[in-house]
Amino acid sequence: MKIYLWIFIFTLASNLSYANYLDRDDVQEFIDFMHIEHGFSKEYISRTLSQAKRQQKIIDLMNNPSEKVTTWDDYKKRVSLIRIRSGNRFIKSYKKWFIKAEEQYGIPREVIAAVIGLETNYGGYKGNTRVIDALTTAAFDYPRRRNFFKTQLEEFFLLIREENFNPLQIRGSYAGAMGFAQFMPDNYRRLAVDFDGDGKKDILNNPADAIGSVANFLSSTKGNKRGWKKDGFIAIEANSKKNKKIIKSSFKLKPYKNLDIKAKDKSDFNDEYIQISLFPNDDSKDEFWIGDKNLYAITRYNPSSKYAMTVFLLSKEIANIGK
């Protein structure tokens, strides 16, 4: 009994030590930075951060993200009949905006729908963690990625000022991703679009803006590598080369001859590609895929082989059921 009492007291003390972020020097430095660099009042930043709550579950989830702990066999079960049919209905419900996205950005409607379907089940679940809690916890209590999340917290404050959001009301993922499309704050500011022309970039509640924003993300370029290639494929099945024993996924674009895998069907490959390795946990053979720049674009959305291939497989099924 005494052991449990001491555990309770220790846990309570630990939580209380983080109860008010304003007591910390690194938080005060951030407040000063936001004031000097971006012109925010110190009172506003202080008042907002004073209401942020440290959540241990956020740190725990970051240490064990689903992409790492979920097997490929379980991950691809997300390509369920319910999700496929829901994707088809989602496209029909917002057909006008999918057509516009295809015409403006060149991204197939089924790919856009698959991303939104996998991220939030077409807006059905956008996350239930307050973004201010997620970003503050990660920025000041998760050393492994502290710099990244401090930048995201900075971008979040800029976003809420630009879009006139209430910082205490926005909810999202445990990592601070928001809305239908689960954009982090920097991508929200940089890549979200006002697709329906109502004067707001609202991917939190507006499906039209979410559809356009996902298309804009996938079509955006970075060193001429990220952008969607209209005449390209997404992924094709491959085999390992005989002289390679262990093959890992690689998202680095390489000439075909430099890959560790080869296409099952002969094709002309005169560009750069990525390679995907997936390992079922049954007696099935390992899966290998060659990804064109279009699959590369999907991996920029989420750098996970399992995620990228699930988007691809879901998009194929949505396209098939829509015929």
Secondary structure, DSSP 8 states (H G I E B T S, - for coil): -HHHHHHHHHHHHHHHHTS-GGGSHHHHHHHHHHHHHH---HHHHHHHHHT----HHHHHHHHS-HHHHS-HHHHGGGS-HHHHHHHHHHHHHTHHHHHHHHHHH---HHHHHHHHHHHHTTTT----EEHHHHHHHHHHH-GGGHHHHHHHHHHHHHHHHHHT--TTT-EE-TT--BTTTTB-HHHHHHH---TT-SS---TTT-HHHHHHHHHHHHH--STTSSS--TT--SEEEEEE-TT-S----EEEEEEGGGSSEEESS-----SEEEEEEE--SSSS--EEEEE-HHHHHHHHHS--HHHHHHHHHHHHHHHHHT-
